[in-house]
């Protein structure tokens, strides 16, 4: 899910930064509108660390392997904190482990961060039904995790298919991209189930942590 340096043209990398800047600004703007914006910082820091670490937990899905993303969970629990949290996590992954890249940081943040914001709004739909119901929380938690990763996969595939470097074997790369996308289908279910379990657990023990949703 991380597009590395050197794969995308410079114009696309620049467009990624141009797109990420207003989304980051708007997220921070919405955070600052809260009564106590700093109250959510510890929770955001904890989940940023989880996002940073979880990319190293690989799940074998022959003929490849995939890793958890948790953008749906971040969206459901953090709300607008999710986008800057993912941006920071991606930055440290690129700097410390060369997972992704600095030139593609903007693009990767859009691929993973925008679906997190969508997941936030999906999870908020539980408020229309019974906010305190663990069943309702579980259902919308699953949808947030499933859709969050699903949207990221779609954006990832569309971008890669349209900007395969001319020096690469086009057909081979397309086959690899489609294979990677299919490998994420079971992961979408896993992410949905994990997000559902976490949100139900928080609903039961610390419902205040879901206040952003």
N, C-alpha and C positions, 0 to 999 in steps of 0.2 A: 504493500500500500504506500510505501515511501518511494517517490520518484527521485532517483539520484542525480547528482550533478552531471552535466554533459549529455543528458538524454534529450532535453527540450531545447528549442531555439531560444536565443537571448530575448527575443521579443515576447515569447510566451512567459518566460521567467519574470520579465519586467511587468507583464500584464498581471501575473499572479500577485506581485507586490502591490500594484495599483488597486487590485480588487480587495486585497486583504486589509489595506489601510483604512478605508471607510467602515468596514465591518468591525475592525478593532476599535475605531473611534466610537462607533455607535454602541458597541457592547459596553465600553467604559462609561459612556454617557448614561446608559440605562442603569448601570451599577451605581453611579454617583447620584442618581435620583432616589436611591433608597434612603430610608431614615438614618441608617447607620451602615454606610458602605463597607467599612472595615470589618464588620461582623462576619462576613462571609469569607474573609481572606484565609483563616486557618483551614476551613473546609476545602477551599479551592486549592490551597497548597498541598494538602494531603492527596487529593485526587490528581493533581498535576504530577506528583511523584508516582502515583499508581500508573498513570498513563505512560510516564517515562520508562518505568521498569517493565511493564507488561509486554512491551514489544519484543522482549528477549525470551518470552515463553512461547516456543514454537510448537504447533500442533501438526503432526504429520497427516497430510491428506494426499495420498499417492496420486500422481507422481511428484508432488511438491509438498511444501509445508506452509502453513499460515500462522499468523499470530493474532492474539486478541488486540483490539483497538480501544474499546471502551468509550468511544465518543458518544454513543447513545446514553450510557450511564452518566457521563459528565454533563450532558445536556439536561437529563432528567433531574439530577441532584443540584447542579450548580446554576442552572439558568444561563443568564448572560455572562457569568464568569467563565463558562465553558470555552468560549472562543479564545480569549487571551490565555487561558490555562493550556489549551492545546498548542497554541503558538509558542509559548514558553517551553513546553515539553519537547516540541519538535526542534526548537533551536538547540537545546542541550543534547538531544539525540544526535543532531548533525555535528555539533562541535566536539563532543566527547567520544562518539563511537562511529562517526561517518555513516550514520543510519539516516538516509535521506541526503540532504545537501543544503548549503546556504543559498545557492542560486535558485533552488526550487522550493525554498522555505515558504514563499508566498503561495505558490501553487498547492503545496502539500497542506498548508493551513486552511485553504479554501476547501480542498477535498475532504478533510476530516472535521474542520471546524464548523462549516455551514450546516452539514447534516446534524451536528450536535445541537445547533440552535433550533433546527426543525424538530429534533427529538424533544427538546424542551417544550415546544408548543403541543406536540402529541401528548406528552405526559400531563400537561396542564388540562387536557380534556377530561381527566378524571374528576376535576372539580365540578363539571356539569352533572355528573352522576353522584356518587357518594364518596366524597374525598377521604373519609375515615375508614372506608371499607378496604380490607386487605385484599379481597378478590379483585376489586376494581383497580387498586394500586398495582397488583400483580399483572393484570391484563395490559394496562397501559405502560407498565414498566417493560414488559416483553416487547410491545410494539415500538417503544422508544429505542431499545437496544437493537431490534431487528431492522427497523427502518433506517436508523442512524448509520449502521454499517452498510446496509444495502445501497443507500444513496451514495456513500463514499465509493463503493465498488463501481457503480455506474459512472460516476464522474471520472474515476481513475481510468476505466477502460476507454471512455470516449476521448479523453485527452491523449492517452498513449496511442490509440489507433490513428488519430489524426496527425500525430507528430512523430512517427517512427523515422529515425535518421535515415537518410538516403543510402548511407554506407552499410546499413544492416540488410539482412535478407528479410524482405517484407513479409513473405508468407510464413516464414519460420517465426518471426516476431508476433505476427497476428495469432498464430496457433498457441504460442506461449501465453499471450495476454488472455485469450479466451479460456485456456486451461486454468490460469490463475484465478480468473473470475469465477469459474465453476467451483473451484476449490473453496471459495469463500461462502458458498451456499450453506453448507453445514455449520460454518462458523457464525453465520447470521443467526441461526437457531440457538447456538450456544450463547452468543452475546445477548440475545433476547432473554433466554432463560436466566442467565447470570444477572442481568439488569433487573429482571423481575424479582429474583430472590433477594437482591440487595435492597431494593426499594421497599419490599414487604417487610424485611427485617428492620429497616429504619422506621417504617411506619409503626411497627410494634414497639420498638424500644426508645427511639428518639425522633418522634414525628416532627419536631422543630427543625431537624436537618433537611426536611423536605419543604420548608417554607418558601423557597424560591420557586417551587413548582405548585 
